[in-house]
Amino acid sequence: MKLAARLDRIEPFYVMELAKAAARVAAGPLCDAAQGGRRMIRLNVGEPDFGAAPAVREAVARVAQGPTPYTDALGLPALREAISRWYAQRFGLAVSPDRIAMTAGASAGLQLACLALFERGDEVLMPDPCYPCNRHFVTAADAMPRLLPTGAAERFQLGAQQVRDAWTPATRGVLLASPSNPTGTSIAPQVLADIARFVRGRGGVTVIDEIYLPLSYDEHFGHSALALGDDIVSVNSFSKYFGMTGWRLGWLVLPPALVPAIERLAQNLYICPSTLAQMAALAGFEPASIAEFERRRNTLRERRDYVVPALNDLGLTVPVAPDGAFYAWMDVSRHHADSWAFAHELLQSAQVALTPGRDFGLADPQRWMRLSFASSMEDLEEAMRRLREVIA
């Protein structure tokens, strides 16, 4: 069967390939308790171990008993209004519900934004490393993601001068993430403001993935880019802070002029996000739910404060401590020349699943590996013990 040529430019999602390998090892004798094996510890996938809040779970059981028809393509008005109030309460921002579009996860939001804004011949500037799916959304819109290498000195984020130097007549805009997957690092507020100002001056667009923003641990970084102007496109999600990964519900905050285009695309691509997920998500904004999410954020901070020093002690150096999200981006070159091979060896020798840097960019990916500390402290402590045994 002849496939579309764009598929030649979209690589496999190696996070999932590693997850398959971990599942195979977990099903074998190394993890068979009857044969003296031990369980696989999965620190490779970015999925919080908390799940949805109790009020959200109760709500879905309740609303499932009644009608769940299609909603508007832009989502339930009540949910868009709840998100608007949340921006006011959390970030001090006046974001009109009319600018909010509910989506089938942040992934659908990014796809809609890329289809609406980018086309063949366009370049989109992105940091290297970055979340692989983000660049593939650009590719799927027939545009060209242009990855710019970053390092610890820049917190693995683009700088304003770097964007200026890389801009060409073909550049349409920037696609950023703050905090970032895989590094857990954010863009300094003044740097982000300088980037947005420059891009605006060139007639470009600034798209920013803010799905980890509520999971910021440093007040210096925990500010939404939406404060920089109504022309910013922000992508957000119920998956991370709200713990609703499998519910596939996210949202966009859009410039007013972009809303009709996003609505038209959503109507045709998937009609509307899940009605059931939207109705249940309303309970995520109840005071008891927000209090629970903040407790979880503090728990994740405690896990970070444990795991980053532990990795550094093992020579798995984390050059920039994450200020948000739940990832540690570590340099494994002291112990192995190829993080992809090292990750597979650790499945066998330690029964610990980590994510090699191969997914996240082109700049020396074999040197880097990502650890997710979204698992329990018990799992993290056991994983560090096993890694210490292997490295010793």
C-alpha positions in Angstrom: 0.0 0.0 0.0 1.4 3.4 -1.0 1.6 5.7 2.1 1.7 9.5 2.2 5.2 10.9 2.0 4.8 12.8 5.2 5.1 9.5 7.1 8.8 9.3 6.0 9.4 12.4 8.2 7.6 11.1 11.3 9.7 8.8 13.4 8.3 6.1 15.8 7.5 7.3 19.3 10.5 5.7 21.0 9.1 6.2 24.5 6.4 3.7 23.5 8.9 1.4 21.9 10.8 1.3 25.2 7.6 0.7 27.0 6.9 -2.3 24.8 10.4 -3.7 25.6 9.7 -3.1 29.4 6.5 -5.0 29.1 8.2 -8.0 27.5 10.8 -8.1 30.2 8.1 -7.7 32.9 6.3 -10.7 31.4 9.4 -12.9 31.5 11.4 -14.8 34.2 13.3 -11.7 35.4 10.1 -10.4 36.8 8.4 -13.7 37.7 8.2 -13.8 41.5 7.8 -17.6 41.4 11.3 -17.8 39.8 12.8 -15.3 42.2 12.3 -12.3 39.9 11.4 -8.8 40.9 8.8 -6.4 39.6 9.6 -3.9 36.8 9.8 -0.3 38.1 8.5 2.0 35.3 10.0 5.5 35.4 9.8 5.9 31.7 6.2 7.2 31.0 5.0 10.7 32.0 1.9 9.6 33.8 1.1 10.7 37.4 0.3 7.8 39.7 -2.5 9.7 41.5 -5.4 9.4 39.0 -8.4 11.6 38.8 -9.6 13.5 42.0 -12.3 11.7 44.0 -14.9 14.4 43.1 -14.1 13.8 39.4 -14.6 10.1 39.7 -17.8 10.6 41.5 -19.0 13.0 38.9 -18.3 10.7 36.0 -20.3 7.9 37.7 -23.2 10.3 38.2 -23.3 12.0 34.8 -22.9 8.7 33.0 -26.5 7.8 34.2 -27.9 10.7 32.1 -27.7 11.9 28.5 -24.3 12.6 27.1 -24.9 14.2 23.7 -22.4 15.9 21.5 -21.3 19.3 22.8 -20.4 22.3 20.8 -17.1 21.8 19.0 -15.5 24.3 21.3 -16.7 22.5 24.3 -19.2 22.9 27.2 -19.8 26.6 28.0 -19.8 25.8 31.7 -16.3 24.2 31.5 -14.9 27.0 29.4 -16.2 29.4 32.1 -14.7 27.3 34.9 -11.3 27.4 33.1 -11.6 31.2 32.7 -12.2 31.6 36.4 -9.2 29.3 37.2 -6.9 31.5 35.2 -8.1 34.5 37.2 -7.7 32.8 40.5 -4.4 31.1 39.8 -2.6 33.5 37.5 -4.4 36.8 37.9 -5.3 36.7 34.2 -8.5 37.8 32.5 -9.0 35.1 29.9 -12.4 35.3 28.2 -14.3 32.0 27.9 -14.8 32.9 24.3 -11.1 32.4 23.7 -11.0 28.9 25.2 -11.5 25.8 23.0 -11.9 22.4 24.6 -9.9 19.7 22.7 -9.5 15.9 22.7 -6.4 16.1 24.8 -3.5 18.6 24.4 -2.4 16.5 21.5 -5.5 17.4 19.5 -5.1 21.0 20.6 -1.6 21.1 19.1 -2.7 19.4 16.0 -5.5 21.9 15.5 -3.2 24.8 16.1 -0.6 23.5 13.7 -3.2 22.8 11.0 -4.6 26.3 11.4 -1.3 28.2 11.4 1.4 26.3 9.4 1.6 25.0 5.9 4.1 23.7 3.3 7.2 25.9 3.1 6.9 27.2 6.7 9.6 26.7 9.3 8.8 26.5 13.0 11.6 27.0 15.5 11.7 24.6 18.5 14.3 23.8 21.1 16.4 20.6 21.0 15.6 18.7 23.2 11.8 18.8 23.1 8.7 16.5 23.3 8.8 14.5 20.0 5.1 14.7 19.2 5.2 18.5 19.1 7.6 18.5 16.2 5.6 15.8 14.5 2.4 17.8 14.7 4.3 20.5 12.7 5.4 17.9 10.2 1.9 16.5 9.8 0.8 20.0 8.8 3.4 19.8 6.0 5.6 22.4 7.6 9.2 22.0 8.8 10.2 21.8 12.4 13.6 23.4 12.9 15.3 22.2 16.1 17.8 24.6 17.6 20.3 22.9 20.0 20.2 24.1 23.6 22.2 23.3 26.7 22.3 23.6 30.5 23.4 27.2 30.3 20.1 28.1 28.6 18.1 25.7 30.8 17.6 23.6 27.7 15.3 26.4 26.4 15.5 28.8 23.4 16.9 32.2 24.0 15.7 35.4 22.4 19.0 36.0 20.6 19.0 32.4 19.3 15.5 33.0 17.8 16.7 36.2 16.2 19.7 34.6 14.7 17.7 31.6 13.4 14.8 33.5 11.9 14.6 33.4 8.1 12.0 34.5 5.6 10.4 31.0 5.8 10.0 31.1 9.6 6.4 31.2 10.7 6.8 31.2 14.4 8.0 29.3 17.5 6.6 26.3 19.3 7.8 26.2 22.9 7.1 24.3 26.1 7.4 25.7 29.6 8.0 23.7 31.8 9.4 21.3 29.2 9.2 17.6 28.6 11.9 16.1 28.8 13.8 18.5 31.0 11.3 19.9 33.5 12.8 23.3 33.0 11.0 26.6 32.2 11.8 29.6 30.2 12.7 32.6 32.3 9.9 35.2 32.2 12.0 38.0 30.6 13.4 35.6 28.0 9.9 34.5 27.1 8.7 38.1 26.9 11.7 39.0 24.6 10.9 36.0 22.3 7.2 36.8 22.1 8.0 40.5 21.3 10.5 39.6 18.6 8.1 37.0 17.0 5.3 39.5 17.1 7.4 42.1 15.4 8.2 39.7 12.6 4.5 38.9 12.0 5.0 35.4 13.4 3.1 33.3 16.0 4.1 32.1 19.4 2.6 28.7 20.4 3.4 27.5 23.9 2.7 24.1 25.5 1.8 24.9 29.1 0.4 21.5 30.2 2.9 21.3 33.1 2.6 24.9 34.1 0.4 24.2 37.2 3.1 21.8 38.3 5.7 24.5 38.8 7.8 24.4 42.0 9.4 27.8 41.7 7.4 31.1 41.8 9.9 32.8 39.5 8.8 30.5 36.6 5.2 29.7 37.4 3.6 32.4 35.1 1.5 31.8 32.0 2.7 33.2 28.7 -0.9 34.5 28.2 0.1 37.5 30.3 2.3 38.6 27.3 -0.7 39.4 25.0 -3.8 38.1 23.3 -1.9 36.9 20.3 -0.2 34.0 22.3 -1.5 30.5 21.6 -1.5 28.4 24.8 -2.0 24.7 25.0 -3.1 23.0 28.2 -4.5 19.7 29.5 -6.4 17.9 32.2 -3.8 15.1 32.0 -1.0 16.2 34.3 -2.0 18.6 37.1 -5.6 17.3 37.1 -4.5 13.6 36.8 -6.9 12.7 34.0 -4.4 11.2 31.5 -6.7 8.6 29.9 -9.7 10.9 29.7 -8.2 12.8 26.7 -9.3 16.3 27.5 -7.4 19.5 27.0 -7.9 23.0 25.9 -6.5 25.9 23.8 -6.5 29.6 24.7 -6.5 31.4 21.4 -6.3 34.9 19.8 -9.9 35.9 19.2 -9.4 35.9 15.4 -8.2 32.2 15.5 -11.3 30.8 17.3 -13.5 30.4 14.2 -10.8 28.5 12.4 -10.1 26.1 15.3 -13.9 25.6 15.6 -14.2 24.7 11.9 -11.3 22.2 12.1 -12.6 20.6 15.3 -16.1 20.2 13.8 -14.7 18.3 10.9 -11.9 16.3 12.6 -13.7 15.0 15.7 -17.0 16.9 16.2 -16.3 17.6 19.9 -14.2 16.3 22.8 -15.7 13.6 25.1 -18.9 14.9 26.6 -18.5 12.6 29.6 -14.9 13.8 30.3 -16.0 17.4 30.0 -18.9 17.1 32.4 -16.8 15.2 34.9 -13.9 17.7 34.6 -16.1 20.4 36.1 -15.6 18.8 39.5 -11.9 19.3 39.1 -12.4 23.0 39.9 -14.2 22.4 43.2 -12.2 23.7 46.2 -11.6 20.1 47.6 -10.2 19.0 44.2 -7.9 22.0 43.9 -6.7 21.3 47.5 -6.0 17.7 46.5 -4.1 18.8 43.4 -1.9 21.2 45.4 -1.2 18.4 47.9 -0.1 16.2 44.9 2.1 19.0 43.6 3.9 19.2 46.9 4.3 15.4 46.8 6.0 15.7 43.4 8.3 18.4 44.7 9.4 16.1 47.5 10.0 13.3 45.0 12.1 15.7 42.9 14.1 16.8 45.9 14.9 13.2 46.6 15.6 11.9 43.1 17.8 14.7 41.7 20.5 14.5 44.4 20.3 10.7 44.3 21.0 10.7 40.5 23.8 13.1 40.9 25.4 10.9 43.5 25.3 8.0 41.1 27.1 10.0 38.4 23.8 10.3 36.4 24.2 14.0 36.4 21.1 16.3 36.2 22.8 19.6 35.1 19.6 21.7 35.6 17.2 20.8 38.4 13.7 20.7 37.1 11.5 23.6 38.3 8.3 22.0 37.1 6.7 18.9 35.6 8.1 15.5 36.9 11.1 14.8 34.8 14.9 14.7 35.4 17.0 15.0 32.3 20.3 13.3 33.1 23.7 12.9 31.5 24.6 9.2 31.4 27.8 9.5 29.4 30.0 8.7 32.5 28.6 5.2 32.5 27.6 4.5 28.8 28.2 5.8 25.4 24.7 5.1 24.1 21.6 5.9 26.2 19.4 3.7 24.0 21.5 0.6 24.6 21.9 1.6 28.3 18.1 1.8 28.8 17.7 -1.7 27.4 20.5 -3.0 29.5 18.9 -1.5 32.6 15.7 -3.4 31.8 17.6 -6.6 32.0 20.1 -5.8 34.9 18.0 -3.6 37.2 14.4 -4.1 36.0 14.1 -0.3 35.8 12.5 1.4 32.8 13.9 4.8 31.8 13.6 6.8 28.6 16.6 7.3 26.4 17.3 10.7 24.7 16.7 9.3 21.2 13.1 10.6 21.2 13.8 14.2 22.1 16.1 15.6 19.5 19.2 15.4 17.3 21.8 17.2 19.5 23.8 14.4 21.1 20.8 12.3 22.2 22.9 9.2 23.0 24.2 11.2 26.0 20.9 11.8 27.7 18.2 9.9 29.5 14.9 11.0 31.0 13.5 9.8 34.4 9.9 10.4 35.4 9.4 10.9 39.1 5.6 10.6 38.7 5.9 7.2 40.5 5.7 6.6 44.2 8.6 7.4 46.6 8.8 3.7 47.3 9.4 3.0 43.6 11.9 5.8 43.4 13.9 4.6 46.4 14.0 1.0 45.1 15.0 2.2 41.6 17.9 4.2 43.1 19.0 1.2 45.1 19.0 -1.1 42.0 20.8 1.5 39.8 23.4 1.8 42.5 24.0 -1.9 42.5 24.4 -2.0 38.7 26.6 1.0 38.5 28.8 -0.2 41.4 
